[in-house]
Amino acid sequence: MSLTFNSGLDMERSYYAATANPFAPAPMLHDAHEADLVVIGGGYTGLSAALSAAKQGMSVILLEAGRIGWGASGRNGGQLIPGWRKGATELVKMYGEARARILFDISLRAREWALSQIAENAIACDLATSGHLLAAAKPTDLTWMRAEVETLERVMGYPHARVLSPEETRAKVASDAFHGGFLDAFGGHLHPLNYALGLANAAARSGVQLFEHSEVLSVSGERGVVARTARGEVRARHGVLACDALLGNLAPRIAGRIMPVANYLVATEPLEAPRALIADNLAVSDSRFVVNYFRISADNRLIFGGGERYTPTPPTDIASFVRPFMLRLFPQLAEARIDHAWGGLVSVTMSRLPHVGRMGDLFFAHGYSGQGVVLPAIAGAAMVEAMAGRSDLFEALAAIAPPEFPGGAALRTPLHVLGMLWYALRDRL
């Protein structure tokens, strides 16, 4: 169900597909194969795990149901946001200062790993480490933003964030919709599909065998892993399940802990004065529950994502759906042409923290809840470390496993509709 839904969200018409780096198609899996590790899913998590394993000398086969990078990894807003979806203050409330500090340090290690892979493998992905601005949609947001800066400095030893006044925020973003902001200098943005394709090329150079159009129909993880497709199978000592929102019915035991959610994006025509719209090449998102997020591309387009959608059915015209939300923030773009419009599924969890764990010899990581550009790097490395017997990092991630959605996978969609209606109302009030 999820794979079919995702394929109908116009990835082929996306700005990212139109500006993708050359990538040679990978073959379809045929016949029986053996490896030390089989990775199911060709997005950031699977590619990071495959690359980490190959560097450790493991033989690796990666199976992608569609095209590598064409899931959430190649469709998202491309925003590099330090930390977790839960802020430092919330982490301290949930886990105490000592454990919260460990988790925050893990998130910074994820950023370092991602940036180092881009540098080491010369991945051309329009990387900009110019900062991320969380814009305050309500005046009261500034209260918790100030508390967040204080917690980051005092508990995490992190001096790279500050609160902006309404006037400072308007100088950064040419919109009257915001009441201030939280600026993190360690944030940034990139071309998400080219980042994924760069990881895939690096993995292939390291010896990983890549297969596309090889949907895994069944997988078992007791005493080794067996992954079967329509035309072949892979037997491996270990496995990584990295399907995120496209998990479908492949692993019912864990499906109830994530909820697939669609997001929709547009890219305008190149703008004459893009820095007048967003200064300093910042990545920007706002504090609404139904988040708007936007940035300027390398060729001076506004890439804008957002919009409230209360059912999982996609809009018939994504550009017409997203455009009003863009114009509410930037009415000065009323005459700007939209050149690209697309969407895709991401997964969220009840706690908004990722779900990392294992079922026998089959490891998994998903549910990044909007933080899925940087965090998969550390999740992939942690799973490979655990396979080698070094489990501290993996156990720290597994310990924050989110609860199952009430009613499990069967009731996720109706609950999501109700939740969207409620939080959309809260945003308005």
C-alpha positions in Angstrom: 0.0 0.0 0.0 2.6 2.5 1.0 4.9 1.9 -1.9 2.0 2.3 -4.4 1.0 5.5 -2.6 4.5 7.0 -2.7 4.9 6.2 -6.4 1.9 8.5 -7.1 3.4 11.6 -5.5 5.2 12.8 -8.6 8.9 12.2 -7.6 9.7 12.1 -11.3 8.5 15.7 -11.5 10.4 16.9 -8.5 13.1 19.5 -8.5 15.5 17.0 -7.1 14.9 14.5 -9.9 15.3 17.2 -12.4 18.7 18.2 -11.0 20.0 14.8 -9.9 23.6 13.8 -10.5 24.1 10.9 -13.0 23.6 7.5 -11.4 23.8 4.3 -13.2 20.7 2.1 -12.8 21.4 -1.0 -10.6 20.2 -4.4 -11.8 17.2 -6.4 -10.4 18.0 -9.3 -8.1 17.8 -12.7 -9.7 18.6 -16.1 -8.2 20.1 -16.9 -4.8 22.9 -14.9 -3.1 24.8 -15.0 0.1 26.4 -12.1 2.1 27.4 -11.1 5.5 24.7 -8.4 5.5 21.5 -7.8 3.6 20.1 -4.3 3.7 16.5 -3.7 2.8 15.9 -0.2 1.7 18.0 2.2 -0.4 17.6 5.5 1.6 19.9 7.2 4.1 19.5 4.5 6.8 20.2 1.6 4.5 23.0 3.3 2.6 24.7 4.5 5.8 24.5 1.0 7.2 25.8 -0.6 4.0 28.7 1.8 3.7 29.6 1.4 7.4 29.5 -2.4 7.0 31.6 -2.4 3.8 34.2 -0.3 5.5 34.4 -3.0 8.2 35.1 -5.6 5.6 31.7 -7.2 5.5 30.1 -8.4 2.2 26.9 -6.4 1.7 23.9 -6.7 -0.6 21.4 -3.9 -0.7 17.8 -4.4 -2.0 15.7 -1.4 -3.0 12.0 -1.9 -4.0 12.1 1.0 -6.4 14.9 3.3 -7.3 17.7 4.1 -4.8 17.1 7.4 -3.0 13.5 7.8 -4.3 11.8 7.3 -1.0 11.7 9.9 1.8 15.5 10.3 1.5 15.2 11.9 -2.0 12.0 13.8 -1.6 12.4 15.8 1.7 13.1 19.5 2.3 16.8 18.9 2.6 17.1 20.6 6.0 20.0 19.8 8.3 18.6 20.4 11.8 20.9 19.5 14.7 19.5 17.4 17.6 16.3 15.4 17.8 12.7 16.3 17.2 12.5 16.7 21.0 14.5 19.7 22.1 17.2 19.7 24.8 14.8 20.9 27.4 12.3 18.1 26.7 15.1 15.5 26.7 16.1 16.6 30.2 12.6 16.4 31.4 12.2 12.9 29.9 15.6 11.4 30.9 17.5 13.6 33.3 20.5 15.7 32.5 23.1 13.0 32.2 21.2 10.8 29.8 19.9 13.8 27.8 23.5 14.9 27.4 24.5 11.5 26.0 21.6 11.6 23.5 22.4 15.1 22.4 26.0 14.2 21.8 24.8 11.2 19.7 22.9 13.6 17.5 26.0 15.8 17.0 28.0 12.7 16.1 25.4 11.9 13.4 25.9 15.4 12.0 29.7 14.9 12.0 29.4 11.5 10.3 27.1 12.8 7.6 29.3 15.8 6.8 32.5 13.7 6.9 31.0 11.3 4.3 30.1 14.1 2.1 33.6 15.4 2.3 35.5 12.1 2.0 33.4 10.9 -0.9 33.3 14.4 -2.7 29.5 14.2 -2.8 28.2 17.1 -4.8 24.9 17.8 -3.0 24.8 21.7 -2.7 25.8 21.4 1.0 25.4 24.7 3.0 26.2 24.7 6.7 24.8 28.2 7.0 22.4 27.7 9.9 18.8 26.7 10.6 16.1 29.2 11.8 13.1 27.9 13.7 10.6 30.8 13.2 8.2 31.5 16.1 4.6 31.3 14.8 3.3 32.6 18.2 4.7 35.2 20.6 4.6 32.7 23.4 7.1 30.5 21.5 9.9 32.8 22.5 9.5 31.7 26.2 10.4 28.1 25.5 13.0 29.1 22.9 14.9 31.1 25.5 14.7 28.1 27.9 16.0 25.9 25.1 19.1 28.1 24.6 19.7 28.1 28.3 19.5 24.3 28.5 21.8 23.9 25.5 24.4 26.1 27.0 24.2 24.9 30.6 23.6 21.2 30.2 24.8 20.3 26.7 27.8 22.7 26.5 26.4 23.9 23.1 26.8 27.6 22.5 25.7 27.7 18.9 22.1 28.7 19.3 20.4 32.0 20.1 17.0 33.6 20.2 16.2 36.3 17.6 13.8 39.2 18.2 10.9 39.8 15.8 12.9 42.5 14.1 16.0 40.3 13.7 13.8 37.5 12.4 12.2 39.8 9.7 15.7 40.7 8.7 16.3 37.0 8.0 13.0 36.1 6.5 10.9 38.6 4.6 7.6 37.6 6.2 5.3 39.3 8.7 4.1 36.0 10.0 6.7 35.4 12.7 7.3 36.8 16.2 11.0 35.9 16.6 13.0 32.8 16.1 15.6 30.3 17.3 18.7 30.3 15.2 21.1 27.3 15.3 24.4 28.0 13.6 25.1 24.3 13.2 22.1 23.8 10.9 22.0 24.0 7.1 20.6 22.3 4.0 21.5 20.2 1.0 20.2 18.5 -2.1 18.7 15.4 -0.5 18.6 13.1 -3.6 22.1 13.9 -4.6 23.3 13.2 -1.0 21.6 9.7 -1.2 23.0 9.0 -4.6 26.4 10.0 -3.4 26.2 7.6 -0.5 25.1 4.9 -3.0 28.1 5.5 -5.2 30.4 5.5 -2.2 28.9 2.2 -1.1 29.3 0.6 -4.5 33.0 1.7 -4.6 33.4 0.0 -1.3 32.1 -3.3 -2.6 28.4 -3.1 -1.8 26.2 -4.9 -4.4 23.2 -2.7 -5.2 19.9 -4.0 -6.6 16.9 -1.9 -7.6 13.3 -2.8 -8.5 13.8 -5.7 -6.1 11.0 -5.4 -3.6 11.4 -7.8 -0.6 8.2 -9.8 -0.2 9.2 -11.6 3.0 12.0 -11.5 5.5 12.9 -13.7 8.5 15.5 -12.9 11.1 16.0 -15.9 13.3 19.4 -17.6 13.1 20.5 -15.5 10.1 18.4 -13.5 7.7 16.6 -14.6 4.6 15.1 -11.9 2.3 13.0 -13.0 -0.6 12.0 -11.1 -3.7 9.8 -12.2 -6.6 12.9 -13.4 -8.5 15.5 -14.2 -6.0 16.6 -14.4 -2.4 19.5 -13.3 -0.2 20.8 -15.3 2.8 22.9 -13.3 5.2 24.3 -13.5 8.7 22.6 -10.2 9.6 20.0 -7.9 8.1 19.0 -4.3 8.2 15.4 -3.3 7.7 15.5 0.4 6.5 12.1 1.0 4.8 10.8 3.8 7.1 7.3 4.9 5.9 7.4 2.3 3.1 7.6 -0.7 5.6 4.1 -1.8 4.6 3.3 -5.3 5.9 6.9 -6.6 5.8 7.3 -6.5 9.6 4.0 -6.4 11.4 5.7 -6.6 14.8 7.1 -3.1 14.5 4.7 -1.5 12.0 2.5 -0.1 14.8 5.2 2.1 16.2 5.5 4.3 13.1 2.8 6.2 11.1 3.4 7.1 7.4 2.6 10.8 6.8 2.6 12.6 3.5 4.4 15.9 2.9 4.1 18.1 -0.1 6.7 20.5 -1.7 7.1 23.0 -4.5 10.0 24.7 -6.1 9.4 28.1 -7.7 11.1 29.5 -10.8 14.5 31.1 -10.1 14.0 34.3 -8.2 15.6 37.6 -9.0 16.4 38.5 -5.4 16.4 35.3 -3.4 18.5 36.7 -0.5 15.9 39.4 0.0 13.5 36.6 0.8 15.7 34.5 3.0 19.0 36.0 4.2 22.3 34.2 4.9 21.3 31.1 2.9 19.4 29.8 6.0 17.2 26.7 6.2 13.9 27.8 7.8 11.0 26.0 9.4 8.3 27.3 11.7 6.9 26.3 15.1 3.5 25.2 13.9 2.5 21.6 14.6 1.8 21.3 10.8 5.2 22.6 9.9 6.0 24.9 7.0 9.7 24.6 5.9 11.6 26.4 3.2 15.0 27.4 1.8 16.6 28.8 -1.3 18.1 26.2 -3.7 21.5 26.5 -5.3 19.9 27.9 -8.4 17.9 30.6 -6.5 14.5 28.9 -6.3 12.3 28.8 -3.2 11.8 25.2 -2.1 8.7 25.3 0.1 7.0 22.4 2.0 3.9 22.4 4.1 0.2 22.5 4.1 -2.5 20.8 6.2 -3.9 17.6 4.8 -6.3 15.7 7.0 -6.5 12.4 5.0 -3.7 10.2 3.5 -5.2 10.7 0.0 -2.9 13.0 -2.0 -4.2 16.2 -3.6 -4.9 15.9 -7.3 -2.8 19.0 -7.9 0.1 19.3 -5.5 1.2 22.8 -6.7 -2.3 24.2 -6.2 -2.5 22.6 -2.8 0.8 24.0 -1.5 0.7 27.4 -3.2 -1.8 29.1 -0.7 0.3 28.1 2.2 3.4 29.6 0.6 1.6 32.8 -0.2 0.3 33.2 3.4 4.0 33.6 4.4 5.2 35.2 1.2 2.5 37.2 -0.5 5.1 38.9 -2.5 5.5 35.7 -4.6 2.0 35.9 -5.9 3.3 36.2 -9.5 6.1 33.6 -9.1 5.7 30.5 -11.3 5.9 27.1 -9.7 8.1 24.8 -11.8 8.1 21.6 -9.7 5.6 20.0 -7.3 5.9 16.7 -5.6 5.3 14.8 -2.3 6.4 11.7 -0.4 5.8 9.7 2.7 7.8 10.1 5.9 7.2 8.3 9.2 6.5 9.7 12.6 6.3 8.1 16.1 4.2 8.7 19.2 7.2 10.2 21.0 8.7 11.8 17.9 12.0 9.9 18.7 13.2 7.2 16.2 12.5 3.5 16.6 15.8 1.6 16.5 16.0 -2.1 17.5 16.4 -5.7 16.4 14.4 -8.9 15.9 16.9 -11.7 16.2 19.5 -11.0 13.6 17.4 -8.5 11.8 18.1 -4.8 12.8 15.9 -1.9 12.0 15.7 1.9 12.3 12.9 4.2 11.2 10.5 6.9 12.5 12.8 9.9 12.4 9.8 12.3 12.6 11.1 15.1 10.5 14.8 14.7 11.5 15.6 12.2 8.9 18.5 13.8 7.0 21.2 13.6 9.7 20.1 11.0 12.2 20.1 8.0 9.8 23.9 8.3 9.6 24.3 7.4 13.3 21.5 4.8 13.2 23.2 2.9 10.4 26.6 3.0 12.1 25.1 1.9 15.4 23.5 -1.2 13.9 26.7 -2.3 12.2 28.7 -1.8 15.4 26.1 -4.0 17.3 26.6 -6.7 14.7 30.3 -6.7 15.6 29.6 -6.8 19.3 30.1 -3.1 20.1 26.6 -2.3 21.3 26.8 0.8 23.5 25.6 3.2 20.8 23.0 0.8 19.6 21.6 0.2 23.1 21.5 4.0 23.7 19.3 4.4 20.6 17.2 1.3 21.3 16.5 2.5 24.8 14.4 5.5 23.5 12.1 3.3 21.5 8.7 5.0 21.1 5.4 3.3 22.2 3.0 1.7 19.8 0.2 3.9 18.5 -3.1 3.2 20.3 -4.8 0.4 18.3 -1.6 -0.5 16.5 -1.2 -0.3 12.7 -4.9 -0.8 12.2 -6.0 2.5 13.8 -3.1 4.7 12.8 -4.9 6.4 9.9 -8.1 7.4 11.6 -6.2 8.6 14.7 -3.9 10.6 12.4 -6.9 12.3 10.8 -8.3 13.2 14.2 -4.9 14.4 15.4 -4.3 16.6 12.3 -7.7 18.3 12.8 -7.0 18.9 16.5 -3.5 20.3 16.1 -4.5 22.4 13.0 -7.1 24.0 15.2 -4.5 24.6 17.9 -2.2 26.2 15.3 -5.0 28.6 14.4 -6.0 29.5 18.0 
